[in-house]
Amino acid sequence: MYEQDLKDLIEKVKKSKAEFQTVELKKCKREVPERIFDTLSSFSNQDDGGIITFGMDENSDYGITGIDDVQQLQKKVMEQCLQMEPPVRAVFTVIEIDGKNIIAAEIPPLDITERPCFYKGKGRIKGSYIRVGDADIPMTEYEVYSFEAYRKKYRDEIRETERAEMSSLDENRLADYLLKLKLDKKNLSRLEDDKIMELMSICKNGHPTLAAEMLFGSYPQAFFPQLGIIAVSVPGTEIGETDADGSRFIDNQRIEGTIPKCLMQHWHL
């Protein structure tokens, strides 16, 4: 970051009187922040990275407090960067405004194949964060797993549903799908149905796959109760708006069934 870029950023923050998706402010005039692991993690885990600006205080009208010991602050920040996994490689820029030093630590985005970046002291599950507006929020186990699934090329949709038998699928819908496959793909039309279903990941080891249950199952939630749609009716046009009585939602309904059935019910609500 060039010095002028940092000056422009500071003016933008002072004018907006707010932190941003990619900007975090730390006062720390004399005291070096001991815990910035959450921000190091969240910035590393988003595509644009982020900038931690030391020497500004949001609680004092976003005024410039300055940094007394520039060298010590950079050293302490780097020590924390090395406690992340993978290690964070911050890039520092120092400028002086009205005789006060301000430091910016640019946190580069981590390649998606290496995410999530997490604080080793807490571990991958509890030490991984994402940025939401101006806040660092702990990742859910699902979000952490999503990165791992991307990295290791997991194919959850074609894993077998061990508790289910092929009889749990709707025969008519499955037959219609196989017929369309045979009409569109001449090479498949020469094969037996069992072989087609195996090749197209409808079944695996004699059991229907997750995708098959969600597309052709008679009642997929018998095996995957968490997979459904929660439809909520709100009094306004956005979540959070209230009606005259202060109610945040008018009604809600859980929609179950196959994916096509869930979507059809959702649009008819």
N, C-alpha and C positions, 0 to 999 in steps of 0.2 A: 504494500500500500504506500502510495506517495504521501508526503506530508500534507499537500494541498487536499488530497482526497479525505484525509482524516479531519482536517479543519472543516471541510464541507459537511462531513458526517456529523460533527459536533454541532454545527449550526442547525442542521436538520433536526437533531434530537432536541435542542433547546427551543426551536420554533414549534415543534410538534408536542413537546413535553410528554414524550412517551418512548418506551423501548419498542423494539420491533421483532419480527420473526428472526432476523439475523443480527440483532444488536442487543447486547446485555451491558448494563452499567454497573460498575462497582466503585464505591466511594474510596475506601482504603487509603486515606491520606498518610497515616502512619502505620496502621496495622495491615499486614499482608493477608488477604483472604485465605482462610485455611481450607475451605471446601468449595471448590468450583467444579467438582467432578460431574455434577448433573448437567451443567452448561457445556462442559467439554464433550460430554456424551451426546447431548441433544444436537449441538452444532455439527458434530462429526457425522451424525446419522441423517442429516438432511442434505439435499442436493446442492444447496448454495453455501453450505458451511455457515460461518458466522464470525462476528467480531465482538470480543469482550473489551470494553473501554474502561480503563482504570483511571480514576481521578475526577469523576463526576458523581454528584449526589442527587438522585431523583427526589429525595425527601426534602431537599432545599431548593426547590424550584429549578432543578436540573442545573444547578450552579457548578462551577469548576472548583474543586477542592485541591487538586494537584496531588503529586506523589513526592514524598520526601526522599525516599531511597529507591531510585530507579533500578539500580543493579540488583538490590535485594528482592524487589518485587518480581523481576524477570526470573531470577533464580528459583524463587518459591513456586511460581507458575509452572516452570519447566519441570520441577520435581513432581508436581501433581500430574502433569501431562504424561510423565513416565509411569505413573500408576494406572494408566488406562490400558485397555487391551482392545485393539492394537494401540501402541503408544501414539500419542498425539504430537504432531510436529508444528507447534505454533510459530508464527512469524510476527516479530515485534516491530512496532513503529513508535518512535518517541518524538513528541513535539512540545513546544513551549508556548503557552498562551497567557499573556498578562503576568509573566514571570513564574508561572506554575507549570510543572511537567504533567503531561498526559501520556499514557501508554495505551496502545491498541494491540491486542493479541489476536491475530487472524487465525481462525481455526478452519483448516481446509476440510472439505467434505471427504468422507471415506468412500472408497469404491464400494458399490453395492454388494459385491461379492465378499467383502470383508466385514460388512455390518452384521450385527450392531456393535458399536464401540461401547465398552462398558468399564466401570470402575472395578478393578480387580478385587478390592477390599470387600465388595458386596456380591460379586459373582455376576454371571451373565443375566440371570433372571431379574434380580433386584437392583443391579447396577446399571441397567440400560435405560436411557431417557430419550424422549422426543420433544421437539419444540412445538408448542401450541400458542400462537400469538407471541406474548412476551413471557410465557411461563415454560418451565422445564417440567414435563410430566413423566412419571415412570411408565415405561412400556408395559403393556399387558403380556402375559405369557404367549398369547396368540401372535402378537406383533413380533416378539422375539423369534418365535417358531417360524413365522413367515420368511424372515431373513435366512434362517437356517435352511428352510425348505428350498428357497431360491438357490442358495449356494450349493446345496447337495443334490439339486434337481429332483426333489421329492415329487411324486405324482400321486397325491392323496386321492384324487378322483378315481383312480383305477385300482386302489387297494381293495382286496376282497372283504366282503362283509361276512365274517366267519359265522355269525349267529344265524344268518339267513340262508334259506334254500332257494333254488331257482323258481320254486312254486310260489314264492312271495311276489313275483313279478306278474303284472297284468298280461295275460296271454294275448289278448286282442291287440293291445297297444304295441307289444313286442313283435307280434306277427306283422303288423302294419309297417313297423320300422324296418324289419328284415326284408320285406317285399320291396320297399323303396330303395334299400341298399342294392338289392339284386338288379333292379331296373336301371339304376344309375351307374353301377359298377359291374360290368359284364364279367370280369374275372372272378368276382365273388359269387356270381350266380351259379358257377360250376361246383361250388363247395357245399358241404352239408351245413345245416343251420348251426350245429354245435361248433363247428370249426369257425364259422363266420363270427359267432358270438365271442369266441376266444380271441380272434384276430382284432375285433373291434372293441375289445376290453369291456364287453358286457358281462362276461364271467371270467373268473380266475380260480383255478383249483376246484372247480365244481360249485363255486359260490358266486352270487351276483356281486358286482363291484359297487362301490359307493355311487358312482355315476349312474349305473343301471337302476339302483334303488330310487334315486332321486328323479329319474326320468320315467321309469316304468313300474315302480313299486306300488302295491296296493295300499300300503300305509308306511312310508319310509320312516316316520317318526317313531315307529316301534323299535327301530335299530339306532336311529339318530335323533333322539328327542330334542337336541339343541338346534337342529336345523329347521328353521321355520321363519316366518315373517311376523313381526309385531307392528301392526298398523295403528297409528295414533291420530285421532282427530283433534286438532288444536283450534282455539277460538279465532286466531288471526291467520297470518300468512307465514309466520316464522315460529320455530320452537322458542318458548320462553314468553311469548305474549300471553296476556291473561284477559279474561272476560270481566264483566262488571262485578262479579262476585269474587274475583281473584283466582279463579280456577285456571290452571295451566293447560288442561286438556279436557275435552268434552267426553271422549270415549276412546277405548282401545280394544283391539281384538287380535288374538293370535291366529294366524293362518297356517294351516298344515296341509300336507299332501305332497304330491310331486311338484317339481319346479314349475312346469306349465300350469298346473292347477292353482298353485299359490299365486302366480302372477295374474291369472285370470280373475281370481277372487279379489285380489288387491285392486285391480282397475275398476271393479264393479262396486267397490265400497263407496 
